[in-house]
Amino acid sequence: MPEGDARPARSETRFGEGFLTDIWYFAALADDLKPGKLQRYEILGEPVLLGRTRKGEAYAIRDVCPHRAAPFSAGRLVAEADGRETIECPYHGWRFGTDGACTAIPSLVADQAMDVSRIKVRRYPVAESQGLVFIWMASDARGAAEPTEPPPVFPGVVGGGPKLVDRMDFDSHIDHAVVGLMDPAHGPYVHQQWWWRSSKSQHEKSKKFEPREAGFAMVRHEPSKNSRAYVILGGEPLTEITFRIPGLRWEHVTVGKRQVLSLTCLTPIHEKKTRITQIVWSDHPAFVLLKPFIAAGARAFLRQDGDMVNLQNEGLRYDSSLLWIDDADRQAKWYQQLKREWAASRREGRAFANPVEPAVLKWRS
């Protein structure tokens, strides 16, 4: 790889700065990647070409040709005589394999000996799981390191594909997006729909939490009585809410044998923008009969959170320091501890030790 393509990895753990590395990030739905189509993404401030070969294999490389910096995503996928598929740069036709190695430079003539395979661009390992595409963002900017673990697996992926998908970009660092979505006390003030709850309907909550893989969970319990949306599921629903770094939060609801999984994936675009992808799977009949209403409600929730993030940005312009309290902000504190431990374990070459201890947290909302 040319020296100009290697940049120091950003793995700072100070709140609101940098990103975790050597970890899987959600990149796209599997259905977003069409065979032969080249798609440009920005992830952790890096330009990424994410695509799928005509044979169905997903891949990702840095979306900058090392020759004259043209984006590969503006080029095309070319089938070679030997059956390989390569990405052709739109500027001078340089071709690169999905492994990032150069395969051809058309401007070379017969007597110009050059080992073009020594020219490489960064390759990002990708994995498909449960209809989702994850990308491994290594701390090594050359992309030489392979994933040390499989991508996450979620409970309740049922019903033959997602019932709802919604996307929105928050104008914030991923840290602010994460703690905003996990915050248990903002609901009565930010989300005041009649079918959800009101700021006048608040009760003391007491929830049990325990550590989970690279995160923590609010263990399975009956939904709060003032959370009206669960009524549409009927029966006696039970819910468990789990968070996993770098930015995966899911609620798994069971109603007898029926299930609902609501997964929120946070993917940093760059330091000041985070993409939120909301995905819902379910085999509950409510998601057939009431899908338009449920979709509208979920969309309203996400946009209200986005509006609050934008409002928060007004204050952050003047003071970036934040005050954390117990117990309502304990999850935000855990998130920061998890980030520090992840970065330390990778730096020191040891196993990750989850810093979260079992606890019962109380707050009013």
N, C-alpha and C positions, 0 to 999 in steps of 0.2 A: 504494500500500500504506500503511495506517495506520502512523504512526511507531512505535506500540507493538509492531509485528510485525517491526521491523528490529533485529537484535541483532548485535553484533560477531562476526565469524567467528573460530573457534578454530583456529589453524594452528600452535600451538607445536610445536617439534621436540625439546624436552627429553624424555628417555626417561621413559615412563610418564605423560606429560601431553599434553593436547591431541590434535588429529587433523590429518592432512593434508587439504587441501581442493583444489579445482580438479582433481579426479581421480575416476575411476569406482570405485564400490564395488559389490560383488555384493549384490543385494537379495533375489532370490527365483528359484526355478525358474519358467520360463514357465508350466508346468502348475499352479503355485500360484495364478495369477491367473485367476479364473473370470469370464466376461462378466457384468456387472451387479453383481458382488459388491464391497463396499467393505471393505478390510482395513487395519487400523491396524498400523503398524510404528514402532519407535523406532530411528533411525539417527543416530549421532554426537550423541546426546542430543536430537535433534529429533523431534517427532511427525510422522509421515509417513503420509498416506493413499495407499496403492498399490492401483490397481485396473485394470480392463479394461472398456472400453465394450462394449456389446452388438454393436458392429461389429468388435470384436477389437483395438482400439487400447489399448496400455498407457499409463498416465499416473500422475503422482504430484504431489500438492500438500500443503501444510502442513495437518495434521489439526486445525486450530483455527479455528473461525468467528470473524472479527474483531468480530462484534456482541456476543456474550455468552460466547464461549470454549467453546461446546459442540463436541465432536468431530464432524467430518463423517462419520467412519466409522460413527457410530451412526444416520446418516440413510439416504438411498436415492438411487439413480440414477433421474433423471426424464427421459423423452423429451419434448422440446418440440415444438410444432406445426410448427416449421420443420425438424425432423429432428435438431436438435442434442441432445446428451445432457448434462444438468447434474446436479450434486450438490446435493441439498436438505438443508439443516441441519435436524436433528430438533427444534430449539427453537422457531424462529420461521419456518421455511420459506424462509429466504434461499437463493437458488440461485446456484451458481458453475459456470462452465465448467471443463473439464479444463485450460484454460490459466490458471486461477486468477482470472479476472475475474468479478465479480459480474454476474449477468444479471437478477435480479429480487429485489425486496423486497415481499412480499405485503401488508404493513401500510400501504404508501403508498396514498393516495387520489388521485383524478384531478387535483386542483388542487395537488398537492405535487410541484413540479418538482424532479427530482434525477437527476443522471447517475450511475446506480448502477455503470456500467462502470469508474468511477474507483476503486472499492473493489476491492482485489485481495489475494489471499493468495499466498504464495510457491509458485511452480511449480518442480518439480525435473525436469530433463530425464532421460528414461529411454531405454534402448536394449535391444532384444532381439537376442541373438546366440547361436547354437548351443544354443538351448533354455534360455538363461539371461537373466535380467533384471538390468541394471546401472543404477545411479542416479548421476547426476553431482552431487556435492556441491560447489557453488561457494563461493568465499570471500566473494562478495557475498551478504549475508544476504537481499537482496531477490530473489535468484534470477534476476537479469537476464542474467548471463553464460551464453553457450551453450558447449557442450563444444568444446574445441580439438583433440580427437583422437577417433578411433573407440574403442569398447570393445575389450578384449583378445580375441584369438582363440587357441584352444588346439589343439595337434596331437592326433590320436588320438581325436577325438569320432566314434566308430563304433558300429555294432551296433544302430542304430534306437532310440536313447534310453538313458538311464542304466540300468545294471544294478543299482546300489546307490545309495541316498541315506540319509545319516544326519545328524542335527543335534544339537548340544549347545551349551549356554551355559556359557562359562567365566567364573568370577567374577574377572575381571582386566581390566586395560587391554589394548588390542590389542597394545601393544608386548611385554608379557610373554607373551601368547599366541603371537605371531609367533616370538620367539626360542626359546620352549619347543618349538615344533613343528619348527624348523629345526636345533635342537641335535643334533649328530651323536654325542655321547658318552653320552647318557642311556639309550639303548636297552637295554643289558644289565642295567640296574638297575630301570628302570621297566616295561619290557616283557619279562617272563621266561617267557612261554608256552613249552611244550616244542617247539611247532612253529615257533617263531621263533628264539630264541637264549637262551643262559644267561649269567649274569654270570661263569661259569667259562670261557666260550668267548669270549675276546677276542683280537683280532689288531691289528697295526699297519695302519692304512689310509693310503693315499696317493691323493688324488683331484685331478684337474685341474679348475679352475674358470675361467670366462671371463664377461665382461660380456654381458648380454642387454638387451633393451628394458626400461628402467625397473627393471632388476634384474640377476640373475646366474644362472648354471647350473653344476651339476656335470655336466660333459660326459659324453656317452654312454660307458658302460663295462659290464663284466660285474659282476653283483651280487657282494657279498662272499660268500665260501664259507660263512661262519657265519650267513648269512641264509636259513634253511631254507624260508621261505614261497614263495620263487621256484621251488622244486622242483615244485610243482603245475602250473606252466606248461609243464614239460617243455622239450625242445630246448635251445637255447643263448640264454637271454634277455639282452638288452642294455637298460640303463636310463639315463635322463637325468632329473635333478631340477632344476626351475627355480623361481625365486622372483621375484615382481614386486610392487612396492609398489602399493597400500597393504597388501595382505595376501592374496596369491594364491600358492599353492605347488602345483606339480603334478609328478607322476612319470609319465613316458611310457615304457612298457616295450614292446619289440618282441620277438617270438619268430617268426622267419621273417617271414611275411606277416601274422601275427596281432598285434593291438595291445591294450594296456591303458593307459587314462589314468585316473589317480587324482588328482582335483583337490580341494584344500582351500581353501575361501573363508572368510576371517575378516572379519566385519562388526561394527564397534563399535556396540553398543546405546547405551552411555554410558561414562563414564570408568571404571567398575568392572565392566563386563560386556561380553563379546564373544561373538557367535554364531559357532559353527564349523559349516560345512556341508561334508560330505564327499560327493563325487559320483564315481562310477566308471562309465566306459564301456568296453566291450570286445566284440570279436568272437571271443574265445577260447572254445572249448567248455567250459572249466573253469567259466565263470561261468553255465553252464546246469546242469552236473552237480553242482557243488559250491557253488552259490550260498548255501544256508543256512549252511554252515560258513565261507565267506569273509565273509559279512555279520556273523556272530557275532564273527569275529576282528577285523574292522575296528571294530566297535562296542566291543569290549574295549579295543583300542588307544586309541580316542578317550577313553574314560572313564578309563583309567589316566592319560592326560595331564591330564585335568580334575582328577583327584584330586591329582596332583602340584602343579598350579597352586594348588589350595586349600591344600595343605600349605605351599607357598611363601608364601602370604599371611600365614601365622602369623609368619614371619620378617620380612616386609616391614612388619608393624605396628610393629616396633621399629627397623628400619634399612632404608631404601630404597636405600642405596648398594650397588652391585654391582661385583664384581671380574671383569674380562674378561681372558682369556689367549689367546695364539696357540698352536696353530692352531685349536684346537677351537672358539674363540669368534669366529673371524674373520668368519664369516657374520653374526653378531650385530652386529659392528662395521660391516660393509658396510651392513647394514640401516639403521643410524643415520646413516651417511654419505649414503645414498640419500635418506632423509627430509630431511636438512638441505639437500641440493642441490635437491630438488624444490621445497621451500618458497622457497629463494633464487631459483630460476629464475622462479617465478611472481611473486614480489615485485618482481624486477628486470625483468620483461617480456622474458626471453631464452629461448633454447632450453635444454632440460635437457641437462647434460653428465654422463654416467654416470661416477661416481668410482671404480668398481670396475676394478681392473687384473687381467689374467690371472695366475693363481697356482696352484701345487701345494701343497695343504694336507695335513698329516699329523696323525693322532691315533690313539689306541688305543681300540677299542670292540669 
